[in-house]
């Protein structure tokens, strides 16, 4: 069985689930999902810049109303539950947990703990972070010791 660590920032859509569960053809895949709820106000600014870059000015203006930090934890727990259920329905083994601090350290530890074959980072585009190679996938490539695949989610957070 192939073991993937799947790092996400919101609930998986049905298109996301189909995408990640078919990456390895007919081979069975076991997923270990890490979800980090939304962060602090600095993250909010970066998301607003990304929205402006995508021409989504209404989304940029709504960033102030998006739950952050502790408020976002409940949303994160529900998103993780929905994602794990969707992976199970698709016929995959899946377990997961929320990551609250130091997501890349949690990622490295989990990769070592489960003997992962790969890491899949599935997020919305984050143009500022990606431009400076500060996104999860770019930084993980130097930390985890297994291939890291960067995929974009099929829906906006």
N, C-alpha and C positions, 0 to 999 in steps of 0.2 A: 504494500500500500504506500502511496505517495503522501508525504506529509507537508502541508503548506501552512505557513503562518500568514494570516490575512489581516492586514492593518487597515482599519476603516475609521471614518469620522462621523458617519451617520448610517441610518438603516439602509440595508441593501435593497435595491429595487429588483423586480423579477428579471429584468434584463441583466443586471449586475450578477445575479445568482446564476443565470444561464451562462454568462460569459466565463465566470471563474470555474464553474463545474464542468465545462467542456474543454478547458485548456489542454487537458492531457488525454483527450480522446476517451477510450473506454476504461482507462486505468482508474481504479478506485482512489479517491482522494480524501484524506482526513484533514479537516480545517481546524486550526486553533486561531480564534478570532480575538483581536485586540481592538477595542474601540476607545478613543479618547474623546470625552465630551468637550464641547467648545471651551476655549481658554479664556484669557483675560482681555482687557481693553486693547492691548497692543495687537492681539490677534484680530480684534474687531476692525482696527484700522487697515490691516493687510487685506482682510476680506472685502472691505469697502473699496479699496484700490483695485482689487481683482474684479469686482462688480463694474466699476467704471471702465476698466480695460475691456470688458466684455460688452459694454454699451448698455448695461442694466442699471441705469441710474435710479430707478425706483427701488431696486434691491439694496443699493448702496445707502439710500436714505433710511431704509428699514433696519439696518444693522443695529441701530441703537436699541431697538425693541427685542432683539434676539437674546434669550437667556444666556448668561455667562457663568462660569465658575460653578459654585455650589448649586445655583438654580438649574444649571444644565445637566446636573448629575441624573436627575429623574428621567429627563429626556433620553440621556445616554443609555440608561438601564433598559428602557423600553425599546430603543433602537437596536440594542444588542440582542434582546429577546426575540424581536421580529426577525432579525437577520439569521440567528441560529435556527429558528423554526423554518425559515425559507430554505436554508441549506439542507435541513433534515428532509423536508418535503421533496427536494430535488434528489434525494437518495444519498447524500453525503453524510459522513460522520462530522460533527461539529461541536466544539465546546468553545467557551469564550469568557472574557472578563473585561471590565473597564480598566483603563489606565488613567491614573490621576496625575502622577508626577513622572517626569523623565521618560517619555514614551520610548526613546531609543534604547535606554538601559533595559526597560521592560521587554522590549523586542529582542535584544541580544540574549537576555536571560532565558526567554521562552524558546528561542531557536535552539539554544544549547540543551535546555531541559527536555525538549521533545525530539531532538535529533531531526529537526526540520530539513527538508530537501530544498526548500525555496521560501522566499518571502514575497508576498503580493501586497503592494500598497495601492489601495483603491480609494481615491479622493476626487474632489472637485479640482479643477485647475487652480493653482496658486501661483500666478505669474511672477510676482515679486520674489517669493521664496525660490521658485524654480530658476529664475534668471540668475540668482546668486548662489544656486546649488545648496540652499538651506532647507529644502523640502525634505520630508521623511525619507523618500526613496534615495535621493542623492546622498544623504548623510548615512543611511543604513548600509549602503554599499561598502562603506569603509569600516563597518562595525561587526557585521553578522557572520561573515565567512561562507555564505551561501548565495546563490543568485537572487537578485532583487528585481522584480518586475513592477514597473509603474504603469497603472491603468487609471483611466479617468471614469468616474461614475457616470451613469446614464441619466442622472437627474440632478438638479440644483438643490443644495441644502436649504 
